[in-house]
């Protein structure tokens, strides 16, 4: 597979339940102040959802390098 084969490809839909426990785990793992995030999730929390999508996407890139910034 050439990387150009991934252009306009879609993945999903994926189901990912957001709950207080997941937000708490994320806040603890990042070392943030848990009192600060009682009413909302930190903006970076959405990055946790990438772990749901990543196996499907990266599985198609076997033997390829992934660069992001």
KEMISE-86055 format. One record per atom (N, C-alpha, C): x, y negated, z. Coordinates in steps of 0.001 Angstrom, whole numbers, padded with zeros to 6 digits, always signed. Last residue first. Example, Ala and Ser with C-alpha at 12.3 -4.5 7.8 and 13.67 -1.06 7.14 Angstrom:
BEGIN
+012850+002250+007080/+013670+001060+007140/+012900-000030+007870/+013190+005690+007800/+012300+004500+007800/+013200+003300+007800/
END
This chain:
BEGIN
+003350-016282+013856/+003920-017393+014616/+002842-018185+015277/+004372-013092+012621/+003354-014090+012952/+003999-015183+013773/+004958-010368+010613/+005529-011591+011171/+004388-012551+011443/+005467-007016+010327/+004440-008024+010554/+005110-009217+011215/+006650-004691+007930/+006923-005623+009015/+005772-006613+009113/+005649-001303+007267/+005766-002722+006911/+006108-003541+008150/+005089+001225+008047/+006324+001007+007317/+006550-000424+006890/+001662+000684+007920/+002727+001616+008280/+003935+001398+007398/-000587-000855+007802/+000689-001487+007478/+001879-000591+007820/-002789+000341+008739/-002701+000214+007281/-001357-000363+006844/-002511+000048+011436/-002427+001387+010877/-002301+001381+009368/-003101-002599+011867/-001691-002199+011842/-001499-000791+011300/-005983-002465+011737/-005188-003307+010847/-003750-002811+010743/-006595-000613+013785/-007095-000424+012420/-006236-001211+011426/-005300-001722+016085/-004981-000373+015600/-005423-000123+014162/-006465-004459+016290/-005078-004191+015897/-004812-002762+015420/-009020-004670+017394/-008859-004705+015941/-007486-004203+015501/-008578-004594+020107/-009630-003752+019545/-009431-003603+018039/-006706-006487+020582/-006312-005104+020831/-007371-004117+020343/-008038-008871+020258/-007189-008407+019156/-006772-006952+019340/-009176-009510+022650/-010016-008822+021670/-009196-008296+020491/-007255-011013+023886/-007451-009640+024364/-008304-008837+023380/-007582-013530+022848/-006491-012714+022308/-006598-011263+022767/-009484-014707+024382/-009928-014113+023119/-008835-013247+022503/-008062-015918+026438/-008710-014624+026677/-009143-013935+025391/-007144-018463+026118/-006339-017383+025561/-006963-016015+025706/-008970-020023+027609/-008997-020044+026144/-008221-018887+025507/-010390-018138+030367/-009346-018997+029803/-009386-018959+028272/-013940-018154+030965/-012702-017431+030663/-011664-018413+030125/-015676-019634+033764/-015414-019452+032332/-014134-018651+032166/-015883-019800+036470/-017092-020089+035685/-016913-019849+034183/-013352-019197+037510/-014534-018526+038069/-015773-018689+037185/-010641-020005+037092/-011448-019384+036035/-012633-018606+036587/-009338-020927+039323/-009535-021866+038214/-010530-021330+037183/-008915-018760+040890/-009936-019731+041316/-010284-020710+040187/-006737-017490+039704/-008074-016898+039559/-009186-017861+039976/-004231-018886+037917/-004957-019051+039174/-006392-018550+039003/-002258-016484+036015/-002990-017741+036189/-003714-017736+037535/-000944-014217+035238/-000426-014956+036392/-001106-016293+036632/-001857-012552+033342/-001147-013736+032864/-000602-014583+034007/-003160-010628+034864/-002016-010221+034039/-001204-011416+033547/-005260-012147+035962/-004230-011570+036834/-002973-011222+036031/-006712-012715+033638/-006179-013814+034454/-005062-013300+035355/-007411-010096+032873/-006607-010940+032003/-005941-012058+032800/-009000-009262+035023/-007785-008518+034688/-006845-009365+033833/-011082-011165+034788/-010243-011116+035995/-008933-010390+035730/-012178-010389+032315/-011614-011732+032478/-010676-011756+033681/-013044-007826+032998/-012046-007998+031939/-011378-009370+032041/-014937-008418+035017/-013770-007594+035322/-012672-007768+034277/-016911-009883+033685/-016118-010533+034730/-014843-009745+035009/-016819-009052+030174/-017399-008991+031512/-016431-009631+032507/-017562-008394+026875/-016895-009329+027780/-017599-009256+029119/-017203-005660+024803/-018009-006258+025856/-017150-007147+026747/-017089-005298+021501/-016195-005527+022628/-016971-006296+023684/-017249-003711+018419/-017987-004085+019625/-016985-004194+020760/-016630-004744+015119/-016169-004101+016346/-017011-004599+017502/-017614-004160+011698/-017609-004920+012950/-017139-004071+014133/-014161-003975+010635/-015227-004083+011634/-016581-003810+011016/-012601-005974+008154/-012550-004901+009146/-013723-005081+010095/-011913-006737+004721/-012593-006989+005990/-012494-005753+006873/-009646-008242+002474/-010161-007018+003088/-010839-007384+004403/-008390-010403+001310/-009856-010352+001281/-010445-009053+001831/-005425-008599+001056/-006093-009868+000788/-007593-009621+000617/-004186-006171+001151/-004935-006588+002344/-005693-007896+002144/-002681-005849-001090/-003896-005036-000993/-004763-005433+000200/-000397-007247-000621/-001444-007950-001381/-002753-007155-001381/+001237-005343+000527/+000572-006321+001392/-000525-007083+000662/+000609-002126-000874/+001290-003404-000943/+000538-004391-000052/+000849+001179+000000/+000000+000000+000000/+000889-001235+000000/
END
